[in-house]
Amino acid sequence: MKDTVSYLTEAVHSGRPHQVITANPIMVMTALNDPQYKEMMQSAELIVPDGTGIVWAAGVGGDPVAERVTGFDMLHELFKVGESYRWKFYLLGTTPEVIQEAAQRLQMQYPAAVIAGYRDGFFGPEQDDEVIEDIRKAAPDILFVARGADTQEPWIARYKERLGVPVIMGVGGSFDIISGKLKRAPKVFQKLRLEWFYRLLREPTRFKRMLVLPKFAMKVLREKENVTKTS
């Protein structure tokens, strides 16, 4: 986390657009089955291991990472640093009520940071130009985007150059938690790396998405076995 925040601080100062992807097993499996999605992920300036499965896979593959770097925690770390530099933030996504409440709570928690603008994520392709123009006028240093899992990262990749924001990061359900609409997994679930299970208990409709996790695990183990055989 410390290295990531340091890198992104330099990214803000550079003024050049950087897309940050907080990767999880579902995204990796999507990339393996969808060449366009894979190309989009490979074009990102930074990918961090958000999902527990990514940390596990890195260890199995013999190239371990130091720790998880979750989008939720990174959002807060960047707000903390942003207070020192008076960075400007723009929040995009979720419902009008949730994004407004999240913006208010973040402003109260980090009063020296500047929330330059926010809007909900319920807009179609025909409104992209309008949304981009609004963000450009606000001229934020960091843009947090919370949209559907299948559109969030591709939308950022498609428009990051036009947006011109130094750091753009997808944050999934972070605004729902910040606003109080959803609760984050208790510390015991976090320590056991079972946040995904807690979310499944709270949102059973996520079951279909979770079916990809055993497929991911088998893929990692098969790849490890193949590497072992050929080495």
C-alpha positions in Angstrom: 0.0 0.0 0.0 2.8 2.4 0.9 4.6 1.8 -2.4 1.3 2.2 -4.3 0.4 5.5 -2.7 3.9 6.8 -3.3 3.6 5.8 -7.0 0.3 7.5 -7.4 1.5 10.6 -5.6 4.1 10.9 -8.3 1.4 10.2 -10.9 -0.7 13.1 -9.7 2.3 15.4 -9.9 3.1 14.2 -13.4 -0.3 15.4 -14.7 -0.5 12.5 -17.1 -3.5 10.1 -17.0 -2.9 6.8 -15.1 -5.6 4.1 -14.9 -5.4 2.0 -11.8 -7.1 -1.4 -11.8 -7.9 -3.1 -8.5 -7.7 -6.7 -9.8 -9.6 -9.7 -8.5 -10.0 -13.3 -9.8 -13.2 -12.5 -11.7 -11.5 -9.8 -13.7 -8.6 -12.1 -14.5 -10.9 -14.9 -15.7 -12.8 -12.4 -17.8 -9.5 -11.3 -19.4 -8.6 -14.9 -20.2 -11.9 -15.3 -22.1 -12.2 -11.9 -23.6 -9.3 -10.6 -25.7 -10.6 -7.0 -25.6 -10.9 -7.0 -21.8 -7.4 -8.5 -21.6 -6.0 -5.8 -23.8 -7.8 -3.2 -21.7 -6.2 -4.5 -18.5 -2.8 -4.7 -20.1 -3.1 -1.1 -21.1 -3.6 0.1 -17.5 -0.7 2.0 -15.9 -1.0 0.1 -12.7 -2.7 -3.1 -11.5 -2.9 -3.8 -7.8 -3.9 -7.1 -6.0 -7.3 -6.2 -4.5 -8.6 -9.8 -4.3 -7.4 -12.3 -1.9 -7.3 -14.8 -4.7 -4.8 -12.7 -6.6 -2.4 -12.6 -3.6 -2.8 -16.4 -3.3 -2.2 -17.0 -7.0 0.9 -14.8 -7.0 2.4 -16.9 -4.2 1.5 -20.2 -5.9 3.1 -18.9 -9.1 6.4 -18.1 -7.4 6.1 -14.3 -7.7 4.5 -13.3 -4.4 3.2 -9.8 -3.6 3.7 -8.1 -0.2 0.1 -7.7 0.6 -3.4 -6.9 -0.6 -4.0 -3.4 -1.8 -7.7 -2.9 -1.7 -9.5 -0.2 -3.6 -11.5 0.8 -0.5 -8.4 1.3 1.6 -6.5 3.0 -1.2 -9.3 5.5 -1.6 -8.9 6.5 2.0 -5.1 6.6 1.8 -5.3 8.9 -1.2 -7.7 11.2 0.6 -5.3 11.4 3.5 -2.4 12.3 1.3 -4.7 14.6 -0.7 -5.3 16.7 2.4 -1.6 17.6 2.5 -1.5 18.6 -1.2 -5.1 20.0 -1.4 -5.8 17.6 -4.2 -9.2 17.8 -5.9 -11.3 14.7 -6.2 -14.3 13.8 -8.4 -16.6 10.9 -7.4 -18.6 9.2 -10.2 -21.0 6.3 -9.9 -23.8 4.5 -8.0 -27.2 6.2 -7.2 -27.7 9.9 -6.7 -28.5 9.4 -3.0 -25.5 7.2 -2.3 -23.0 9.4 -4.2 -24.2 12.5 -2.4 -24.0 10.9 1.0 -20.6 9.5 0.3 -19.3 12.9 -0.9 -20.6 14.5 2.3 -19.1 11.9 4.6 -15.7 12.0 2.8 -15.6 15.8 3.0 -16.3 15.7 6.7 -13.6 13.0 7.3 -11.0 14.8 5.1 -11.9 18.5 5.4 -8.6 19.7 3.7 -9.2 17.6 0.6 -11.3 19.2 -2.1 -14.3 17.3 -3.6 -14.5 19.2 -6.9 -17.6 17.3 -8.1 -19.7 14.2 -8.1 -22.5 12.6 -10.0 -24.3 9.3 -10.2 -23.4 6.4 -12.6 -26.7 6.0 -14.2 -26.0 7.3 -17.7 -25.7 5.7 -21.1 -23.2 6.1 -23.9 -25.2 9.0 -25.3 -24.4 11.0 -22.1 -20.6 10.2 -22.0 -19.6 13.5 -23.7 -21.7 15.4 -21.1 -20.1 13.5 -18.2 -16.6 13.9 -19.5 -17.1 17.6 -20.0 -18.3 18.0 -16.5 -15.3 16.2 -15.1 -12.9 18.2 -17.3 -14.4 21.4 -16.0 -13.9 20.3 -12.4 -10.2 19.5 -13.3 -9.7 16.9 -10.5 -6.4 15.3 -9.6 -8.1 12.0 -8.8 -11.3 10.5 -10.3 -12.9 7.5 -8.5 -15.4 5.6 -10.6 -18.0 3.1 -9.3 -20.1 1.6 -12.1 -21.1 -2.0 -13.1 -18.3 -4.6 -13.0 -18.5 -5.1 -16.7 -18.4 -1.4 -17.7 -16.3 0.3 -15.0 -12.8 -0.4 -16.2 -13.6 -0.4 -20.0 -15.2 3.0 -19.6 -12.1 4.4 -17.8 -9.8 2.9 -20.5 -11.9 4.3 -23.3 -11.9 7.8 -22.0 -8.8 8.3 -19.8 -7.0 10.4 -22.4 -10.0 12.7 -23.0 -10.6 13.0 -19.2 -7.0 14.0 -18.7 -7.2 13.2 -14.9 -3.8 12.1 -13.5 -5.2 9.2 -11.5 -8.4 7.3 -12.4 -9.4 4.3 -10.4 -12.4 2.0 -10.3 -13.7 1.6 -6.7 -16.6 -0.9 -7.1 -18.9 -0.8 -4.1 -16.8 1.6 -2.0 -19.3 4.4 -2.1 -22.0 2.1 -0.9 -19.9 1.3 2.2 -18.8 4.9 2.8 -22.4 6.2 2.5 -23.5 3.6 5.1 -25.8 1.8 2.6 -23.6 -1.4 3.0 -21.3 -2.6 5.8 -17.8 -3.7 5.2 -16.8 -7.1 6.3 -15.9 -7.3 10.1 -12.2 -7.3 10.9 -12.2 -11.1 11.6 -13.4 -11.7 8.0 -10.8 -9.3 6.7 -8.0 -11.0 8.6 -9.1 -14.5 7.4 -9.3 -13.1 3.9 -13.0 -14.0 3.7 -14.4 -10.6 2.7 -15.8 -12.2 -0.4 -17.7 -14.8 1.7 -19.1 -12.1 3.9 -20.4 -10.2 0.9 -21.9 -13.4 -0.5 -23.8 -13.9 2.8 -25.0 -10.3 2.6 -25.8 -10.4 -1.1 -26.8 -14.0 -2.1 -27.4 -12.7 -5.7 -23.6 -12.6 -6.1 -23.6 -16.4 -6.1 -23.4 -16.8 -9.9 -20.4 -14.4 -10.1 -18.6 -16.3 -7.3 -18.8 -19.6 -9.3 -15.8 -18.4 -11.2 -13.6 -18.6 -8.1 -13.1 -22.4 -8.1 -12.4 -22.2 -11.9 -9.7 -19.5 -11.2 -8.1 -21.7 -8.5 -8.0 -24.7 -10.8 -6.5 -22.6 -13.5 -3.7 -21.3 -11.2 -2.9 -24.8 -10.0 -2.9 -26.3 -13.5 -0.6 -23.5 -14.7 1.7 -24.2 -11.7 1.8 -27.9 -12.5 2.6 -27.2 -16.2 5.5 -24.9 -15.2 6.8 -27.6 -12.8 6.7 -30.3 -15.5 8.5 -28.1 -18.1 11.2 -26.8 -15.8 
